[in-house]
Amino acid sequence: MRAFSSAQNSERRLDPAVIVTFGELLKYLRRRARLTQDELGRAVGYSREQI
């Protein structure tokens, strides 16, 4: 799986599958650390919605 796909105008676009995979990994690690989305967000300077 490639993280980026090539576009005709030479812009690089993130492969949607990579976003899902990263999100699943983040959720797994967050839960393993026994953190809520709010707690992780505060720890890294993001809101719950961004997490």
N, CA, C and O of each residue as an XYZ file, in Angstrom:
204
protein
N       0.837     -1.162      0.000
C       0.000      0.000      0.000
C       0.892      1.237      0.000
O       1.835      1.339      0.784
N       0.585      2.153     -0.872
C       1.330      3.407     -0.934
C       0.599      4.463     -0.125
O      -0.626      4.571     -0.182
N       1.357      5.232      0.621
C       0.749      6.273      1.452
C       0.191      7.406      0.605
O      -0.829      8.003      0.948
N       0.863      7.698     -0.500
C       0.436      8.792     -1.353
C       0.149      8.266     -2.746
O       0.816      7.349     -3.225
N      -0.842      8.847     -3.390
C      -1.113      8.512     -4.778
C      -0.718      9.708     -5.630
O      -0.755     10.849     -5.170
N      -0.346      9.445     -6.858
C       0.064     10.516     -7.758
C      -1.163     11.105     -8.435
O      -2.073     10.379     -8.835
N      -1.178     12.395     -8.558
C      -2.251     13.077     -9.267
C      -1.661     13.704    -10.515
O      -0.455     13.936    -10.587
N      -2.512     13.982    -11.506
C      -2.024     14.534    -12.767
C      -1.345     15.880    -12.581
O      -0.390     16.188    -13.295
N      -1.806     16.675    -11.655
C      -1.217     17.995    -11.455
C      -0.055     17.954    -10.472
O       0.334     18.983     -9.920
N       0.484     16.795    -10.260
C       1.658     16.524     -9.426
C       1.438     16.782     -7.932
O       2.394     16.785     -7.157
N       0.179     16.999     -7.525
C      -0.104     17.081     -6.091
C      -0.062     15.681     -5.522
O      -0.379     14.713     -6.213
N       0.324     15.571     -4.275
C       0.336     14.263     -3.619
C      -0.884     14.182     -2.721
O      -1.131     15.064     -1.899
N      -1.638     13.113     -2.892
C      -2.853     12.922     -2.099
C      -2.674     11.709     -1.207
O      -2.181     10.669     -1.643
N      -3.075     11.851      0.036
C      -2.960     10.767      0.998
C      -3.975      9.677      0.675
O      -5.152      9.964      0.452
N      -3.524      8.445      0.650
C      -4.392      7.300      0.398
C      -5.360      7.160      1.570
O      -4.912      7.072      2.713
N      -6.671      7.137      1.328
C      -7.649      7.013      2.418
C      -7.431      5.785      3.298
O      -7.739      5.830      4.489
N      -6.914      4.706      2.753
C      -6.661      3.498      3.542
C      -5.608      3.759      4.615
O      -5.658      3.164      5.691
N      -4.666      4.637      4.329
C      -3.628      4.969      5.309
C      -4.242      5.725      6.480
O      -3.865      5.510      7.631
N      -5.183      6.605      6.185
C      -5.847      7.367      7.244
C      -6.590      6.420      8.176
O      -6.501      6.551      9.396
N      -7.320      5.469      7.607
C      -8.059      4.497      8.419
C      -7.094      3.678      9.254
O      -7.324      3.478     10.447
N      -6.017      3.203      8.647
C      -5.039      2.391      9.366
C      -4.418      3.176     10.513
O      -4.266      2.643     11.612
N      -4.058      4.428     10.276
C      -3.477      5.255     11.327
C      -4.484      5.483     12.444
O      -4.138      5.413     13.623
N      -5.716      5.752     12.075
C      -6.754      5.977     13.073
C      -6.977      4.761     13.951
O      -7.153      4.880     15.164
N      -6.968      3.587     13.330
C      -7.132      2.351     14.097
C      -5.955      2.133     15.040
O      -6.141      1.710     16.181
N      -4.752      2.418     14.569
C      -3.561      2.271     15.407
C      -3.602      3.250     16.577
O      -3.310      2.878     17.713
N      -3.960      4.491     16.300
C      -4.047      5.495     17.359
C      -5.073      5.082     18.410
O      -4.818      5.199     19.609
N      -6.219      4.606     17.970
C      -7.256      4.157     18.903
C      -6.760      2.993     19.753
O      -6.975      2.967     20.965
N      -6.100      2.039     19.123
C      -5.563      0.886     19.846
C      -4.567      1.336     20.916
O      -4.656      0.912     22.068
N      -3.628      2.189     20.535
C      -2.606      2.643     21.479
C      -3.208      3.497     22.591
O      -2.789      3.409     23.745
N      -4.197      4.327     22.237
C      -4.865      5.160     23.245
C      -5.566      4.283     24.276
O      -5.457      4.512     25.480
N      -6.277      3.291     23.796
C      -6.984      2.391     24.718
C      -6.003      1.568     25.550
O      -6.241      1.322     26.732
N      -4.916      1.149     24.939
C      -3.903      0.381     25.665
C      -3.308      1.204     26.805
O      -2.980      0.676     27.868
N      -3.176      2.499     26.565
C      -2.667      3.411     27.595
C      -3.770      3.826     28.573
O      -3.531      4.585     29.513
N      -4.976      3.316     28.335
C      -6.144      3.618     29.180
C      -6.434      5.112     29.253
O      -6.702      5.668     30.318
N      -6.370      5.737     28.085
C      -6.678      7.159     27.982
C      -7.986      7.341     27.228
O      -8.277      6.610     26.281
N      -8.766      8.318     27.654
C      -9.941      8.702     26.884
C      -9.474      9.623     25.754
O      -8.322     10.055     25.727
N     -10.378      9.914     24.832
C     -10.033     10.856     23.774
C      -9.746     12.231     24.373
O      -8.842     12.933     23.919
N     -10.511     12.611     25.385
C     -10.268     13.898     26.055
C      -8.882     13.944     26.686
O      -8.161     14.932     26.542
N      -8.514     12.885     27.378
C      -7.210     12.847     28.056
C      -6.064     12.888     27.056
O      -5.092     13.619     27.252
N      -6.170     12.116     25.994
C      -5.118     12.130     24.977
C      -5.045     13.496     24.310
O      -3.958     14.025     24.079
N      -6.196     14.057     24.005
C      -6.232     15.379     23.391
C      -5.538     16.428     24.237
O      -4.729     17.209     23.734
N      -5.854     16.445     25.522
C      -5.201     17.413     26.420
C      -3.693     17.177     26.483
O      -2.913     18.128     26.530
N      -3.287     15.908     26.483
C      -1.861     15.577     26.592
C      -1.064     16.044     25.380
O       0.114     16.381     25.501
N      -1.705     16.065     24.208
C      -0.972     16.433     22.992
C      -1.379     17.796     22.431
O      -0.892     18.209     21.379
N      -2.271     18.490     23.134
C      -2.654     19.831     22.701
C      -3.695     19.868     21.599
O      -3.735     20.814     20.812
N      -4.545     18.840     21.532
C      -5.631     18.793     20.552
C      -6.955     18.641     21.281
O      -6.991     18.265     22.453
N      -8.030     18.933     20.587
C      -9.350     18.731     21.180
C      -9.771     17.270     21.010
O      -9.170     16.519     20.243
N     -10.810     16.892     21.739
C     -11.347     15.532     21.630
C     -11.768     15.250     20.184
O     -11.550     14.152     19.672
N     -12.366     16.239     19.537
C     -12.835     16.069     18.161
C     -11.676     15.805     17.199
O     -11.827     15.060     16.231
N     -10.542     16.404     17.462
C      -9.383     16.200     16.595
C      -8.762     14.828     16.802
O      -8.141     14.282     15.890
N      -8.926     14.268     17.993
C      -8.403     12.942     18.279
C      -9.353     11.943     17.679
O      -9.130     10.737     17.785
